[in-house]
Amino acid sequence: MKNPSRASPYTNEVSVQASANVGIFIMTVNDPMANVFSNIMNCEKIGKNQVLVKPSSKLIKKVLTLLQEKRYIGAYDEIKDGRGDILNIALIGAINICGVIKPHYSVKLNNYTKYEKRYLPANGFGILVVSTPKGVMTHEQAKEQKLGGRLLAYCY
């Protein structure tokens, strides 16, 4: 019989710890950022207070910092385990929907409204996360700085 607390490195099995406040997700990864957003959404839907996700990367941490500045998530911290590290993200119940935009569309300064209409429910509600030559920022910040870039994610 399989041990349910361990995930196989060769399949998409998910390891979930039965706890009232914490969701732990460890799975094989094809797109780490998509897995982080998926795990955040799953834990938000079932009312968890925090989620542990693995692996972490610089890009994921920058996107989470942006979500934290916009008050969609609480604080997050990194737990070093020597193999990709684990992120402990505090959830505050402010996310309705979030996700990764695939493919990562190139967007010019005058095309932001097209993608705002496609991914956000209303004008001025929610954010698009954009990777620009000056770093990761929201679409509003990119418009102010007159920058184009690649769309990474959305959240509202």
Sequence and secondary structure as in RCSB ss.txt:
>XXXX:A:sequence
MKNPSRASPYTNEVSVQASANVGIFIMTVNDPMANVFSNIMNCEKIGKNQVLVKPSSKLIKKVLTLLQEKRYIGA
YDEIKDGRGDILNIALIGAINICGVIKPHYSVKLNNYTKYEKRYLPANGFGILVVSTPKGVMTHEQAKEQKLGGR
LLAYCY
>XXXX:A:secstr
   TTS  TTS        SSEEEE    S HHHHHHHHHHHHHHHT SEEEES   HHHHHHHHHHHHTTSEEE
EEEE  SSS EEEEEE S  S EEE SS  EE GGGHHHHHHHH SBTTBSEEEEEETTEEEEHHHHHHTT  EE
EEEEE 
